Amino acid sequence: MKMKFLAAAFLMTAMSATVPTTANADGPAQNDGLNATLWLQSSVEYKANALGTYRLGTLMLDAALADKSWTAAPNEQMGDFAGKPPAIILDVDETVLDNSPYQAWVVIDNNHYHSKTWGPFVNTMISRPVPGSLDFIKTAAAKGIKIFYVTNRKAPLEPATRKNLAALGYPVDSSEDTVLTRGEQAAWKSSKKSPRRAHVTANYRVLMVFGDNFGDFVDGYKGTLAERQALYEKHDAMWGAKWFMLANPSYGSWESSTFGGNWRMPSGERRQMKLDALQAWKP
């Protein structure tokens, strides 16, 4: 009897060590974006973070306007720019427009981003304002600051993007192209945004840049974790003063940097490399 008890106990221990505890066989499929998308859609913590970021930018506006040596594009703002009219550059997705319904579909359907589904979503024009962004942009525009939207949405999606922004009340200039999409010009085919920032700085003094991804500020966003950290530290003085980062735990270059940007790698291998990148406490 004692041997049977020990054998049963051993079997139960082995089963508990091998059976996943995160979901049973009848539970929902696992998707890496669940908690992040839930946070973006439902948490007051996200709303407070976004609102606070834009309110900080609002507090900095007058100082940025008054200081003619002020620029938020140190790598692109060349020559004597003191007399140029002021401008602000903002990314669109998850910086100005909230696309979390698309990310929610990705999670619920256990799917992934693809241009074949992203384009139709953009064309529905149902993206919503990121908290704080509309008030900030209206305040800046009222002070005579030109608003530029520098987005990696591709050129064919610009009409829907402009309509979505305008329908929500964001200023979209009709006399000058202020929605600068990827591939719109031959030099803008890359996801790197420095050529488009340079396009803005040719005629404007850039006061601030807003984004949710490292690549909205620098071109070295596809580097290794160590390279990204070094580049972040190099621009330490910019954060919260001239560069304003919105929180986006749902997607971005932070994720792909853990597996070398190789999206063709099997999902299980990518997940393992992300786990390997964690700095864990060991009891």
Secondary structure, DSSP 8 states (H G I E B T S, - for coil): -HHHHHHHHHHHHHHHHHS-SS--TTS----TTHHHHHHHHH-HHHHHHHHHHHHHHHHHHHHHHH-TT--S-TTT--S--TTS-EEEEE--BTTTEE-HHHHHHHHHTT----HHHHHHHHHHT--EE-TTHHHHHHHHHHTT-EEEEEEEEEGGGHHHHHHHHHHTT----SSS--EEEETSSGGG-SS--HHHHHHHHTT-EEEEEEESSGGGT-S-TTS-HHHHHHHHHHTGGGBTTTEEE----SSSHHHHGGGTT-TTS-HHHHHHHHHHH------
